[in-house]
Amino acid sequence: MKNQPLNDQEIELLLSTPTAGAIEAVRALDGDYMVLGVGGKMGTSTAAMLRRALDAAGKKSTRVLGVSRFSKPETKAALAELGVEPISCDLADPEQVAKLPEVANVEYLSGQKFGTDSAPDETWIQNTVVPSLVARKFKDSRIVVFSTGCVYPFTPTDGRGATETTPVAFLGEYASTCVGRERVFTHYSRKYGTKQLIYRLNYAVELRYGVLVDIGQRVLAGEPVDITMGVFNLIWQGDACARAIQCLQHVESPPKILNITGAEKITLAEVAERFGRIYGRKPVLTGTPANAAWHSDASESMRLFGPTSKSLDEMIAMVADHLRAGGKLLGKPTHFETRDGKF
């Protein structure tokens, strides 16, 4: 008899458990908080962690506002239950953005990735025009701007990965718009002196979504796992959210750039083999590992924030249990095997 998988509410509570670092950060910071793009994969977890961290720090009157178009009304209700104040807003509409309340601290998680190949024009709007509106509206706030490791070129798989000083590249439409987002925010940081941090994230994972879910699903189903990318790195989503909160203490003008991921360089084939051992089956591997891949060196964020809370073994075991129990998934593949930048 298989174990009962965690439901959505239980997963969100797991992901939004504040770390000691997140609690200390909100204790030290002043003002209210706003999460832009709160309806996305990490938005709800970040907003909920902020609320719980503030409560733990004795700052129950500090507000956490969650902004989204809220195409699903139930998301609004779920946020309210978590103590986050939902605000409906289309961030591409200048008039709606202008009406948002002023806050001291902004987590910018809005953006578009999947569907870029079929509708690149919409991705450019979401990833470059919206940042222009937001950067001007919140010119007096601290802003953590979510970006991606995809702005870097492939780096040798036998090395440590791209560092914050590695020049960006433009592999595909999505990466180009992400560089555009960074450039737009940087422009307004220089113009207004806005303190910002560019948060370059590589593969946040949780039980319903992420590279581990993609690989684990394929191994469990006996489907092939493409290992051409060779290596990657990842971070537990709860740790990624905590670091996003802590990053508000490290904003600068012009913006500080920070790689956010785990310390470990992970081999795709090894992860597939680990899932195979758990499931008692040999994984089907395809492709030949390339000598260069998207992976990042997170030593600077490790220096600032310390080690992450979940090891790779723990994450694989948790994902394997969730998949084996038939747990709910978000149904959004990461396309980790993509090497042409098309998403």
C-alpha positions as CSV (number, residue, x, y, z in Angstrom):
1,M,0.0,0.0,0.0
2,K,1.5,3.3,-1.1
3,N,1.8,6.3,1.2
4,Q,-0.5,9.2,0.8
5,P,1.3,12.1,-1.0
6,L,1.3,15.6,0.4
7,N,-1.4,17.8,-1.0
8,D,-0.9,21.4,-2.3
9,Q,-1.5,23.0,1.0
10,E,1.0,20.7,2.8
11,I,3.6,21.3,0.1
12,E,3.2,25.1,0.3
13,L,3.7,24.9,4.1
14,L,6.8,22.8,3.6
15,L,8.2,25.2,1.0
16,S,7.4,28.3,2.9
17,T,8.9,27.3,6.2
18,P,11.2,30.3,7.0
19,T,14.9,29.7,7.6
20,A,16.7,31.4,10.5
21,G,18.4,33.6,7.8
22,A,15.0,34.7,6.4
23,I,13.7,35.6,9.9
24,E,16.8,37.6,10.7
25,A,16.6,39.5,7.4
26,V,13.0,40.7,7.9
27,R,13.8,41.5,11.5
28,A,16.5,43.9,10.3
29,L,14.6,45.4,7.3
30,D,12.0,48.1,7.6
31,G,8.7,48.6,5.6
32,D,6.2,46.5,3.9
33,Y,6.8,43.8,1.2
34,M,5.4,43.2,-2.2
35,V,5.8,40.0,-4.4
36,L,5.2,40.8,-8.1
37,G,4.3,37.6,-10.0
38,V,2.9,36.0,-6.8
39,G,0.8,33.5,-8.9
40,G,3.9,31.9,-10.4
41,K,5.7,28.7,-9.3
42,M,7.8,30.5,-6.7
43,G,5.7,33.5,-6.0
44,T,3.3,31.9,-3.5
45,S,6.1,30.2,-1.6
46,T,8.1,33.5,-1.3
47,A,5.1,35.5,-0.2
48,A,4.0,32.9,2.4
49,M,7.6,32.6,3.7
50,L,7.8,36.4,4.1
51,R,4.5,36.3,6.1
52,R,5.7,33.5,8.3
53,A,9.2,35.0,8.8
54,L,7.6,38.4,9.8
55,D,5.3,36.7,12.3
56,A,8.3,34.8,13.7
57,A,10.2,38.0,14.0
58,G,7.4,39.7,16.0
59,K,6.4,41.9,13.1
60,K,2.8,40.8,12.6
61,S,1.6,44.3,11.5
62,T,4.0,44.5,8.6
63,R,2.1,43.8,5.3
64,V,2.9,41.3,2.6
65,L,1.2,42.1,-0.7
66,G,0.9,39.6,-3.5
67,V,0.4,41.0,-7.0
68,S,-0.8,38.9,-10.0
69,R,-3.4,38.9,-12.7
70,F,-5.0,36.0,-10.8
71,S,-6.5,34.2,-13.8
72,K,-7.5,31.5,-11.2
73,P,-9.6,33.0,-8.4
74,E,-8.8,30.2,-6.1
75,T,-5.2,31.4,-6.0
76,K,-6.4,34.7,-4.4
77,A,-8.3,32.8,-1.7
78,A,-5.3,30.5,-1.0
79,L,-3.0,33.5,-0.5
80,A,-5.4,35.3,1.8
81,E,-5.5,32.1,3.9
82,L,-1.7,32.3,4.2
83,G,-1.9,35.9,5.4
84,V,-0.8,37.5,2.1
85,E,-2.9,40.4,0.8
86,P,-3.7,39.7,-2.9
87,I,-3.9,42.6,-5.4
88,S,-5.1,42.0,-9.0
89,C,-3.0,43.8,-11.5
90,D,-1.8,43.4,-15.1
91,L,1.8,44.5,-14.8
92,A,1.8,45.3,-18.6
93,D,-0.8,48.0,-18.1
94,P,0.9,51.3,-17.0
95,E,-2.3,52.6,-15.4
96,Q,-2.7,49.6,-13.2
97,V,0.9,49.6,-12.2
98,A,0.7,53.3,-11.3
99,K,-2.1,52.5,-8.8
100,L,-0.1,49.9,-6.8
101,P,0.8,51.0,-3.3
102,E,4.3,52.1,-2.5
103,V,6.3,49.6,-0.5
104,A,9.9,49.5,0.8
105,N,10.7,46.0,-0.4
106,V,9.9,44.3,-3.7
107,E,10.5,40.8,-4.9
108,Y,10.2,40.8,-8.7
109,L,9.2,37.3,-9.9
110,S,7.2,38.3,-12.9
111,G,8.2,37.0,-16.3
112,Q,7.6,34.5,-19.1
113,K,9.7,31.5,-20.3
114,F,7.5,28.7,-21.6
115,G,5.8,29.5,-24.9
116,T,8.6,31.9,-25.9
117,D,9.3,30.0,-29.1
118,S,5.6,30.2,-30.3
119,A,5.0,33.8,-29.0
120,P,8.3,35.7,-28.7
121,D,6.6,39.1,-28.9
122,E,4.6,38.4,-25.7
123,T,7.8,37.3,-24.0
124,W,9.6,40.5,-24.9
125,I,6.7,42.5,-23.5
126,Q,6.6,40.6,-20.2
127,N,10.4,40.4,-19.8
128,T,11.5,43.9,-20.9
129,V,8.5,46.3,-21.0
130,V,7.0,45.3,-17.7
131,P,10.4,45.8,-15.9
132,S,10.5,49.3,-17.3
133,L,7.1,50.1,-15.7
134,V,8.0,48.4,-12.4
135,A,11.4,49.9,-12.1
136,R,10.0,53.4,-12.5
137,K,7.1,52.8,-10.1
138,F,9.3,51.4,-7.4
139,K,12.4,53.6,-7.9
140,D,12.6,54.3,-4.1
141,S,12.3,50.6,-3.1
142,R,14.7,47.8,-2.5
143,I,14.2,45.4,-5.4
144,V,15.3,41.8,-5.9
145,V,15.0,41.0,-9.6
146,F,14.6,37.3,-10.5
147,S,16.7,36.3,-13.5
148,T,18.2,33.0,-14.7
149,G,21.4,31.2,-15.3
150,C,20.4,30.9,-18.9
151,V,21.8,34.4,-19.5
152,Y,25.3,32.8,-19.3
153,P,27.0,30.9,-22.1
154,F,27.6,27.2,-21.8
155,T,30.8,26.6,-19.7
156,P,33.0,23.5,-19.6
157,T,31.4,20.7,-17.6
158,D,34.8,19.9,-15.9
159,G,34.9,23.4,-14.5
160,R,32.9,25.1,-11.6
161,G,30.5,26.9,-13.9
162,A,29.7,30.5,-14.7
163,T,30.5,33.1,-12.1
164,E,28.9,36.5,-11.7
165,T,31.7,38.0,-13.7
166,T,31.2,35.7,-16.7
167,P,30.0,37.8,-19.7
168,V,26.4,37.1,-20.6
169,A,25.4,35.4,-23.9
170,F,22.3,35.3,-26.0
171,L,21.4,31.7,-26.7
172,G,17.8,31.9,-27.9
173,E,14.9,34.3,-27.6
174,Y,14.2,33.6,-23.9
175,A,17.8,34.3,-22.8
176,S,17.9,37.5,-24.8
177,T,14.7,38.8,-23.1
178,C,16.2,37.9,-19.7
179,V,19.3,39.9,-20.5
180,G,17.0,42.7,-21.6
181,R,15.1,42.5,-18.3
182,E,18.4,42.8,-16.4
183,R,19.5,45.8,-18.6
184,V,16.3,47.6,-18.1
185,F,16.4,47.3,-14.3
186,T,20.1,48.3,-14.3
187,H,19.3,51.4,-16.4
188,Y,16.8,52.6,-13.8
189,S,19.0,51.7,-10.9
190,R,21.7,53.9,-12.3
191,K,19.2,56.7,-13.2
192,Y,17.3,56.8,-9.9
193,G,19.9,55.2,-7.5
194,T,17.4,52.4,-6.9
195,K,19.1,49.6,-4.8
196,Q,18.6,46.3,-6.6
197,L,20.0,42.7,-6.8
198,I,19.9,40.6,-9.9
199,Y,19.0,37.1,-8.7
200,R,20.3,34.6,-11.3
201,L,18.6,31.3,-10.4
202,N,19.4,27.9,-11.6
203,Y,16.7,25.2,-11.2
204,A,14.6,25.6,-8.1
205,V,13.0,22.2,-7.4
206,E,10.0,21.0,-5.3
207,L,7.8,17.9,-5.2
208,R,5.5,18.9,-8.1
209,Y,8.0,20.6,-10.4
210,G,11.7,20.7,-11.4
211,V,14.5,18.8,-13.0
212,L,14.3,16.0,-10.4
213,V,10.6,15.6,-11.1
214,D,11.2,15.4,-14.9
215,I,14.0,12.8,-14.5
216,G,12.2,10.8,-11.8
217,Q,9.0,10.6,-13.9
218,R,10.9,9.2,-16.9
219,V,12.8,6.6,-14.9
220,L,9.6,5.5,-13.1
221,A,7.8,5.2,-16.4
222,G,10.7,3.4,-18.1
223,E,11.1,6.4,-20.6
224,P,14.5,7.5,-21.9
225,V,16.4,10.3,-20.1
226,D,18.4,12.5,-22.4
227,I,21.8,13.1,-20.7
228,T,23.3,15.3,-23.4
229,M,23.4,18.4,-21.2
230,G,25.7,16.4,-18.9
231,V,25.6,18.4,-15.7
232,F,23.4,21.0,-14.0
233,N,22.8,22.4,-10.5
234,L,19.7,23.0,-8.5
235,I,18.4,24.3,-5.2
236,W,15.4,23.3,-3.0
237,Q,12.7,25.9,-3.6
238,G,12.4,26.7,0.1
239,D,16.1,27.6,0.2
240,A,15.7,29.7,-3.0
241,C,12.8,31.6,-1.4
242,A,14.8,32.2,1.8
243,R,17.7,33.5,-0.2
244,A,15.5,35.8,-2.2
245,I,14.3,37.4,1.1
246,Q,17.9,37.6,2.5
247,C,19.0,39.3,-0.8
248,L,17.0,42.4,0.2
249,Q,19.8,43.1,2.6
250,H,22.4,43.0,-0.2
251,V,20.8,45.4,-2.8
252,E,23.1,47.9,-4.4
253,S,23.2,50.6,-7.1
254,P,24.2,49.7,-9.7
255,P,22.7,46.2,-9.0
256,K,24.6,43.5,-7.3
257,I,24.5,40.2,-9.3
258,L,24.3,36.9,-7.5
259,N,24.1,33.3,-8.6
260,I,21.5,31.3,-6.7
261,T,21.7,27.5,-6.8
262,G,23.2,24.6,-4.9
263,A,26.9,24.2,-4.3
264,E,27.0,20.8,-6.0
265,K,27.6,20.2,-9.7
266,I,25.2,17.3,-10.5
267,T,25.5,14.7,-13.3
268,L,22.3,13.9,-15.1
269,A,23.3,10.2,-15.5
270,E,24.0,9.9,-11.8
271,V,20.6,11.3,-10.8
272,A,18.9,8.9,-13.2
273,E,20.8,6.1,-11.7
274,R,19.8,7.1,-8.2
275,F,16.1,7.2,-9.1
276,G,16.7,3.8,-10.8
277,R,18.0,2.3,-7.5
278,I,15.0,3.7,-5.6
279,Y,12.5,2.3,-8.1
280,G,14.4,-1.0,-8.6
281,R,14.8,-0.5,-12.4
282,K,17.7,0.4,-14.7
283,P,17.2,3.9,-16.3
284,V,17.2,4.2,-20.0
285,L,19.8,6.8,-20.9
286,T,20.1,8.5,-24.3
287,G,22.6,10.9,-25.8
288,T,26.3,11.5,-25.0
289,P,27.2,14.1,-22.3
290,A,28.5,17.3,-23.9
291,N,31.7,19.0,-22.7
292,A,29.9,22.3,-21.9
293,A,26.6,23.1,-20.3
294,W,24.5,25.6,-18.4
295,H,25.7,25.5,-14.8
296,S,26.7,28.2,-12.3
297,D,29.2,28.7,-9.5
298,A,27.2,29.8,-6.4
299,S,30.2,30.2,-4.1
300,E,29.4,33.9,-3.4
301,S,25.8,33.2,-2.3
302,M,27.1,30.3,-0.2
303,R,29.6,32.7,1.4
304,L,26.7,35.2,2.2
305,F,24.0,32.8,3.2
306,G,25.7,29.5,4.2
307,P,24.8,26.0,3.0
308,T,21.4,25.0,1.8
309,S,19.0,23.0,4.0
310,K,18.3,20.1,1.7
311,S,21.0,17.7,0.3
312,L,20.6,16.2,-3.2
313,D,19.9,12.7,-1.6
314,E,17.1,14.2,0.5
315,M,15.6,16.0,-2.5
316,I,15.7,12.8,-4.7
317,A,14.2,10.7,-1.9
318,M,11.3,13.2,-1.4
319,V,10.6,13.5,-5.1
320,A,10.7,9.8,-5.6
321,D,8.3,9.2,-2.8
322,H,5.9,11.8,-4.1
323,L,6.0,10.4,-7.6
324,R,5.6,6.8,-6.5
325,A,2.6,7.8,-4.4
326,G,0.9,9.4,-7.4
327,G,1.3,12.9,-6.0
328,K,0.0,15.9,-7.9
329,L,2.3,17.6,-10.4
330,L,2.2,21.0,-12.0
331,G,2.6,19.6,-15.5
332,K,5.3,22.0,-16.5
333,P,8.4,20.3,-17.8
334,T,11.6,22.2,-17.3
335,H,13.1,21.2,-20.7
336,F,16.4,20.7,-19.0
337,E,17.7,18.9,-22.1
338,T,17.2,22.0,-24.3
339,R,20.5,23.2,-25.7
340,D,19.3,25.7,-28.3
341,G,17.6,28.1,-26.0
342,K,14.1,27.5,-27.4
343,F,11.4,27.1,-24.8
